[in-house]
Amino acid sequence: MIHENNSLKEWDTVIRQCSPDTVIGEFAGRDSVAAILKVLEEGEVSSVLPVATFAPVEYGAAQVLEDNVHRMRQQVAHRYGSRITIGPLMYDSHQA
């Protein structure tokens, strides 16, 4: 699975637009969607920034992540209307 990282400028722009109660949701697949939806049930979060990080062992099509984010947005809209904001899916595979 290969996807271009978001630039540092894109990260800075998105982070600056996040509300103070935004949580970062590590995003890998359907389990990630379920975990994020579970956190939203607690009612303390109004914004989620999904972040996909890649390790050299990742495989599969990156489009699956985009599809899962789309499904999550649909579920959040159905359950919470406009009370919850889902930010853009951000990509990071920077290596140390």
N, C-alpha and C positions, 0 to 999 in steps of 0.2 A: 504494500500500500504506500503510494507516494503522493504527497500533496504539498504544494508550495506553502511555506510558512507565511503567515501574515507579517508584514513589515513592522518594524518598531514604531513607525509613524502611525500605522493603522492601530496597533495596540494602544498607543498613547491616546489616540482619538476616542477609541471605544471605552477605555477605562475612564477617561474624563467625563464621558456621557453617562456612566453608570450611577445609579442612585446609591446613597450610603448603605442601604440594606441589601445590596446586590450580593448574591452568593455565586461563587464560581463552581460550575458543575463539570467535573471531569467527564468527558463524553467519549464513549467508545462504542456503544451499541444499545440494544434494547434494554439490557440490565441497567445501563446508565439512565435511560428514560424513566424506568420504574423507580430508581433511587431518587431522582430529581422530583418526580411526582409525589413520592412519599414525603419528602422534605416540605413540599408546598402544602401538604395537608395540615401541617402544624400551624400555618397561618401567620408566621412571623417574617416571611419573605415576600417581597413584591417584585423582585427582579432576579433573573438568572442569566449568567453569562456562560454558555456552554463552551468548553475548551477541549479540543482534541490534541493529545500529545502522542507522538509516534516514537517507537523504539525500533531498532533494526529488525526485530522479529515480527513486526506487523505484516499482515498480508490481507489481500482482498481489495475490493474496489472502494475508493474514497467516497464515491457517490452514495454508498450505503449510509454513511454518516449523515450526509445532507438529507437523505430520505427519512432517517430516524428523527432528525431535528424537525423536519416538516411535520411528521406524525406527532411529535411532542407538542409543537405549537398548536396543532389542531385539538389535542386533548386538553391542553391548558385553556384554550379559548372556550371549549365546551364546558369545562368545569368551573372556570373562574372569570370568564368574560374578559374585560379589559383591566381587571385588578392586578393581573400578573403580566410582567413584560419578560419576554425571552429575547435576549440579545443575539447578535450574529454568532454563528459558529466560528470560533477562532482556532487557528491551527498553529501548533508549535512543535517542531522537531529539532530544535537547537540542541546541539551536542556539546558537551563540556570539552 
